C-alpha cells in the first residue's frame, strides 16, 4: 500500500495518485495468476506422466 510519504510526494510534484497505487492486492493478483498457470502446467505434466506409465504397462503386458 502506498505510504503517506509517497502520496505527499506525488501531490507535491503534481502527479496523480492512481487507484492502483493505493491497492496492495494488484501485485498479489499477478502472483495468483502466475500460480494458477504453474498449477495448470503441473497438472498437464502429471497427466502426461500418468499416460506414459499406463502405456508402459500396456506394452509390458504384450
C-alpha positions in Angstrom: 0.0 0.0 0.0 1.3 3.5 -0.8 2.7 5.2 2.2 1.6 8.7 3.3 5.1 10.0 2.3 4.6 8.6 -1.3 1.2 10.2 -1.5 2.6 13.6 -0.3 5.5 13.4 -2.7 3.1 12.7 -5.6 0.9 15.6 -4.6 3.8 18.0 -4.3 5.1 17.1 -7.8 1.6 17.5 -9.2 1.4 13.8 -10.2 -1.9 12.0 -9.8 -2.0 9.1 -7.3 -3.9 6.4 -9.1 -6.2 3.9 -7.5 -3.7 1.2 -8.4 -1.0 2.9 -6.2 -3.3 2.5 -3.2 -4.2 -1.1 -3.8 -1.9 -3.6 -2.1 -3.6 -6.6 -3.9 -2.8 -5.7 -7.5 0.7 -7.3 -7.3 -0.8 -10.2 -5.4 -3.3 -10.8 -8.2 -0.4 -11.1 -10.7 1.3 -13.6 -8.4 -2.0 -15.6 -8.2 -2.4 -15.7 -11.9 1.2 -16.9 -12.2 0.5 -19.6 -9.6 -2.6 -20.7 -11.5 -0.6 -21.0 -14.7 2.1 -23.1 -12.9 -0.6 -25.3 -11.4 -2.1 -25.9 -14.8 1.2 -26.8 -16.3 2.0 -29.1 -13.4 -1.4 -30.8 -13.9 -0.7 -31.3 -17.6 2.7 -32.8 -16.7 1.1 -35.2 -14.2 -1.5 -36.3 -16.7 1.2 -36.8 -19.4 3.4 -38.9 -17.0 0.3 -41.0 -15.9 -0.4 -41.7 -19.6 3.2 -42.7 -20.2 3.0 -45.0 -17.2 -0.2 -46.6 -18.5 1.3 -47.0 -22.0 4.4 -48.6 -20.5 2.2 -51.1 -18.5 0.3 -52.0 -21.7 3.4 -52.6 -23.7 4.9 -54.8 -20.9 1.8 -57.0 -20.8 2.0 -57.8 -24.5 
